[in-house]
């Protein structure tokens, strides 16, 4: 009786061990394949859920089914206008065929090595078709679409799907940066000289126009003043003539008084005879 009990317990323990070695679960974020003696078992990967395998002779390899990120090291790339730039890029990718993935690259590290080779080469090819200005401005989206499409096509045989390739940062090498800054400085200085020259030219035009208008205004004013002065003199002469015609004696008297007033001021001295015509109104 004891032997039967011991055998039953041993059988139960052995069954539990076999069950724990045979059953496994695949998480919702994973896919898995069963490996037997180094070769995959089955024609497709296992979906999430409970699965079984042969203990000892079979093992399970799990793969992350989520979107993965590969951050490449910065690389110096030459543009079509012979400019050098340091490009820092990253790639979004995922494992879509775990069986092919395991057969071709085995691990995530192997996949990243293939990604590094292919994406880098496509970046060099694509960026080499454009100028530096086009890369850093309006052509970047077009370049990234072309690199993503070509990289996806080349990595598809490895069970990998490239979702997106992006340039994270572009920098100029130190010597290129100095040369570009030098050209930018020279261009700004040229523009500054041009603006100053245009300013001096505009200033000369404004001054010349102002001098011209001033000369015209002064000439018109002098002309008008001469006309007014002439009209005044004519009016005064007319009045004098009328006054002289009406009373010549009174006119002569007032003119003599004016002469006395001007001649005798400031203690002036004259030597005149009593019969001098100048003193006739003083007699």
Secondary structure, 3 states (H helix, E strand, C coil): CHHHHHHHHHHHHHHHHHHHHHEEEECCCEEEEEEECCEEEEEEEECCEEEECCCCCEEEEEEECCCEEEECCCEEEECCCCCEEEEEEEEEEEECCHHHHHHHCCCHHHHHHHHHHHHHHHHHHHHCCCCHHHHHCCCHHHHHHHHHHHHHHHHHHHCEEEEEEEEEEEECCHHHHHHHHHHHHHHHHHHHHHHHHHHHHHHHHHHHHHHHHHHHHHHHHHHHHHHHHHHHHHHHHHHHHHHHHHCHHHHHHHHHHHHHHHHCHHHCCCCCCCCCHHHHHHC
